[in-house]
Amino acid sequence: MNSSEQAIDHLEKQIPSLSAAAVDVAYWQAVAAGRKVLVSEDNGIYEVAANGSKKFVKAIAERLSVPIGTRVRIP
């Protein structure tokens, strides 16, 4: 593997942590602006207000846990 391929590989490995950080920033910006945010936890979707209160919106299926690299087909 040449140096440019190694650099690309290194950058690609950063994508999951960078995207997680971006989601966290967007969440807190929305809350700070006084907006409500939808979050998924405990097999449900909840609406979270800026004051921290949560309102149940909808039940959802349990998370699907699969090994990294596995292809999952969702009908």
RAGI-V71048 format. One record per pair of residues at least 4 apart in sequence whose C-alpha atoms are under 8 Angstrom apart, sorted by sequence separation. I is the first residue (numbers start at 1). GAP is how many residues later the second one is. D is the distance in whole Angstrom. If there is no record, write none. Layout:
i = (I & I)
gap = (GAP & GAP)
d = (D & D)
This chain:
i = (1 & 2 & 3 & 4 & 5 & 6 & 7 & 8 & 9 & 10 & 11 & 14 & 15 & 16 & 17 & 18 & 19 & 20 & 21 & 22 & 23 & 24 & 25 & 26 & 27 & 28 & 29 & 30 & 31 & 40 & 41 & 48 & 49 & 66 & 1 & 30 & 31 & 40 & 41 & 48 & 49 & 30 & 31 & 39 & 40 & 48 & 30 & 38 & 39 & 47 & 48 & 38 & 39 & 46 & 47 & 38 & 39 & 46 & 47 & 27 & 37 & 38 & 46 & 47 & 36 & 37 & 45 & 46 & 36 & 37 & 44 & 45 & 46 & 36 & 44 & 45 & 35 & 36 & 44 & 45 & 34 & 35 & 44 & 45 & 34 & 43 & 44 & 33 & 43 & 44 & 31 & 32 & 43 & 31 & 43 & 43)
gap = (4 & 4 & 4 & 4 & 4 & 4 & 4 & 4 & 4 & 4 & 4 & 4 & 4 & 4 & 4 & 4 & 4 & 4 & 4 & 4 & 4 & 4 & 4 & 4 & 4 & 4 & 4 & 4 & 4 & 4 & 4 & 4 & 4 & 4 & 5 & 5 & 5 & 5 & 5 & 5 & 5 & 6 & 6 & 6 & 6 & 6 & 7 & 7 & 7 & 7 & 7 & 8 & 8 & 8 & 8 & 9 & 9 & 9 & 9 & 10 & 10 & 10 & 10 & 10 & 11 & 11 & 11 & 11 & 12 & 12 & 12 & 12 & 12 & 13 & 13 & 13 & 14 & 14 & 14 & 14 & 15 & 15 & 15 & 15 & 16 & 16 & 16 & 17 & 17 & 17 & 18 & 18 & 18 & 19 & 19 & 20)
d = (6 & 6 & 6 & 6 & 6 & 6 & 6 & 6 & 6 & 7 & 7 & 6 & 6 & 6 & 6 & 6 & 6 & 6 & 6 & 6 & 6 & 6 & 6 & 6 & 6 & 6 & 6 & 7 & 5 & 6 & 6 & 6 & 5 & 7 & 6 & 5 & 6 & 5 & 8 & 6 & 7 & 7 & 7 & 6 & 6 & 5 & 7 & 7 & 5 & 6 & 7 & 6 & 6 & 6 & 5 & 5 & 7 & 5 & 6 & 7 & 6 & 6 & 5 & 7 & 6 & 5 & 6 & 5 & 5 & 7 & 7 & 5 & 7 & 5 & 7 & 5 & 7 & 6 & 6 & 6 & 7 & 6 & 4 & 7 & 5 & 6 & 5 & 8 & 5 & 8 & 7 & 7 & 6 & 5 & 6 & 8)
